[in-house]
Amino acid sequence: MADAGETSFYSNAVDYWRDVPPTVDGMLGGYGSISSIDINGSKAFLRKFLGEGEGQTGTACALDCGAGIGRISKRLLLPLFRSVDLVDVTQEFLDKAKTYLGEEGQRVGRYLCSGLQDLVPESGRYDVIWIQWVIGHLTDDHLVDFLRRCQKALRPNGLVVIKDNVAFEGVVPDEVDSSVCRDLSIVHALVGRAGLQILHEEQQTDFPKEIYQVHTLALR
Ligand SMILES: C[S@@+](CC[C@H](N)C(=O)[O-])C[C@H]1O[C@@H](n2cnc3c(N)ncnc32)[C@H](O)[C@@H]1O
């Protein structure tokens, strides 16, 4: 049974995102200008793993978690995967995605409106599960459980990728959007609790100095 603090942690986030405009700038808290640097960094990261060879990750289907309007699906996932599913807690963003993604949006398999804490991704469906700028909206226990479910949802040689802000030290709460920012050692510990291995990790370069460091972790 969820306690009152946990219930309001989630419901306050839902209320926050309901009032955010369905734009790239809205998705990035006013930092829409960094979207291209972000996407290019992600593309270079993911390309290390994708391909036909032995042990390489396939390109049949990806899941975009906390997808918002589909900023990442449009420029990273749809160009690399035959089909992409989107999941987000905010229905208005998924509605916007249907036009924002344009023609290529025809290759979206499923639009799932759900909190990640409640989502059970289909077993064995995904080559890549991309989780960007949303883990801070899950409690530790829910994040661990979600990562475990993601592992079961991977195809052979599949990858779970987390790309997110990391705090300098400890857990920094954000009362405005009802999230937390964890330091890297805490993220590592939660990934370990979920039973996932870290295959590769990078810090995103060329972001503005005043924002959190952003790290990308490839897991399976
Ligand atoms: C900072 S935006 C990032 C959007 C997208 N990942 C990107 O990088 O463009 C956070 C997104 O997470 C969604 N979100 C917040 N809490 C969530 C939850 N518990 N489960 C799923 N999505 C959630 C919001 O609706 C919003 O679309």
The ligand as an SDF file (V2000), in Angstrom:
LIG
                    3D

 27 29  0  0  0  0  0  0  0  0999 V2000
   11.8600   15.9920  -18.6720 C   0  0  0  0  0  0  0  0  0  0  0  0
   10.5610   15.2850  -19.6530 S   0  0  0  0  0  0  0  0  0  0  0  0
   11.5640   14.2790  -20.7320 C   0  0  0  0  0  0  0  0  0  0  0  0
   10.8480   13.8340  -21.9710 C   0  0  0  0  0  0  0  0  0  0  0  0
   11.7140   12.9990  -22.9150 C   0  0  0  0  0  0  0  0  0  0  0  0
   12.3100   11.8460  -22.2450 N   0  0  0  0  0  0  0  0  0  0  0  0
   12.7890   13.8450  -23.5360 C   0  0  0  0  0  0  0  0  0  0  0  0
   13.9540   13.7190  -23.1280 O   0  0  0  0  0  0  0  0  0  0  0  0
   12.4550   14.6540  -24.4200 O   0  0  0  0  0  0  0  0  0  0  0  0
    9.8620   14.0900  -18.5080 C   0  0  0  0  0  0  0  0  0  0  0  0
    8.7080   13.2680  -19.0730 C   0  0  0  0  0  0  0  0  0  0  0  0
    8.4130   12.2380  -18.1300 O   0  0  0  0  0  0  0  0  0  0  0  0
    7.0010   12.0940  -18.0210 C   0  0  0  0  0  0  0  0  0  0  0  0
    6.7680   11.4830  -16.7020 N   0  0  0  0  0  0  0  0  0  0  0  0
    6.8000   12.0530  -15.4750 C   0  0  0  0  0  0  0  0  0  0  0  0
    6.5740   11.1380  -14.5190 N   0  0  0  0  0  0  0  0  0  0  0  0
    6.4060    9.9430  -15.1500 C   0  0  0  0  0  0  0  0  0  0  0  0
    6.1460    8.6140  -14.7020 C   0  0  0  0  0  0  0  0  0  0  0  0
    6.0270    8.3290  -13.4090 N   0  0  0  0  0  0  0  0  0  0  0  0
    6.0390    7.6440  -15.6310 N   0  0  0  0  0  0  0  0  0  0  0  0
    6.1490    7.9240  -16.9590 C   0  0  0  0  0  0  0  0  0  0  0  0
    6.3870    9.1640  -17.4410 N   0  0  0  0  0  0  0  0  0  0  0  0
    6.5190   10.1610  -16.5480 C   0  0  0  0  0  0  0  0  0  0  0  0
    6.4600   13.4880  -18.2180 C   0  0  0  0  0  0  0  0  0  0  0  0
    5.1130   13.4710  -18.6250 O   0  0  0  0  0  0  0  0  0  0  0  0
    7.4240   14.0300  -19.2910 C   0  0  0  0  0  0  0  0  0  0  0  0
    6.9150   13.7350  -20.5670 O   0  0  0  0  0  0  0  0  0  0  0  0
  1  2  1  0
  2  3  1  0
  2 10  1  0
  3  4  1  0
  4  5  1  0
  5  6  1  0
  5  7  1  0
  7  8  2  0
  7  9  1  0
 10 11  1  0
 11 12  1  0
 11 26  1  0
 12 13  1  0
 13 14  1  0
 13 24  1  0
 14 15  1  0
 14 23  1  0
 15 16  2  0
 16 17  1  0
 17 18  1  0
 17 23  2  0
 18 19  1  0
 18 20  2  0
 20 21  1  0
 21 22  2  0
 22 23  1  0
 24 25  1  0
 24 26  1  0
 26 27  1  0
M  CHG  2   2   1   9  -1
M  END
$$$$
